[in-house]
Amino acid sequence: MVQSYIVSDLTSVRSRDVNFGWGKAVYGGLAKVFPEPNKESINFYIPMKNSEGDNGILVPVYLPSLAMERFVTELHCNLKVQSDSGPMSTLIISSL
């Protein structure tokens, strides 16, 4: 079975703007991120607002455990290198 990793961008969906009649939405994203067993992995870019009111993009990541361990190691390595060399760039180069 060929496995796929799908990425979908939901940042333009504007689900927070839907009026259901009970006030402003606090969250306008997915209810479930984790895939079912033996299904393709799907990842979504979700619009979010932090506690200070700044807009951003939330990227939940679900990977098999070995791939997640490697992802965490690479992410920590890249963030450490960037913080040692000054302000963080928006570009993260990885060799996964």
N, C-alpha and C positions, 0 to 999 in steps of 0.2 A: 504494500500500500504506500503510495507516494503521499507524503505529508506536506502541507502548505502552511505558510504563516501569512495571514491576511492583515492588512492595516487599512483602516477606514477613518477618514477625517470627518468628524461630526461638528467641527467648530463653526460651520455656517448654517446649521440646522435651526438655530434660534428657538429651541424647545423651551427655554426660560420665558419666552414672550407669550406662550400660550396661556390664555385666561380660562381657568377652570372654575372661577367664581369664588375661590377661597383665599385670595391674596397673591402676592408676589411669590414666585417659585424660589425656593432655596437651592434646589438642585435640579438640573435639567439634563441628566445623562442616563446611563444604563443602570438597570437594577442588578444585573449579574454580568460579571466580566469573565469568569472562569469557564473554560470550555468543558463539554461533556467528554468522558473517556472515549478514546479512539476517534475523535473528531479533529478537524483542523483547528489550529490556534488562531484566534482573531484578536486584534488589538485595535483600540479606538483612540483617536485624539479627541478629547472632550473639553469644551470650554468651561472655565471655572473662574471664580472670584475668591481671592483670599480674604482673611479677616480684616485686612486694611482697605479692602475695596478695590484692589488692583486686579485687573483681568489677566488671565493666563491660560495655559493649556495643560490639562491633566493627561498624563499618558500612563495608564495602568498597564503593567507588564505581567503576563503569565507565561512562564516557560517551564519545560520539564526540569526537574531538580538539578541535574548536571549542567544544563544550559544556563539556569538561573545563577548557579554558583559562579560560572565563568563570567556571566554578565555583571554580577556584583563586583567581582575582582577587577574587571576591565573598567567599570564605572568609577570605583574608588581610585584606581590608578590614574585615570584621566583627570578626575577632579583634584587629586593631590598635585599632579604636575601643573595644572592650570593655576591652582592657588599659590604655588611656589613661584610662578613666573609672572605674577601680577593679576590684573583684572581678568575675570573669566571670559573667554570667548564664547560666542554662541555656537561655534563649531567644535564638535568632539570627534576626533579621528580614532577609530577603533580597528583592531586587527582580528576580529572574531573569526 
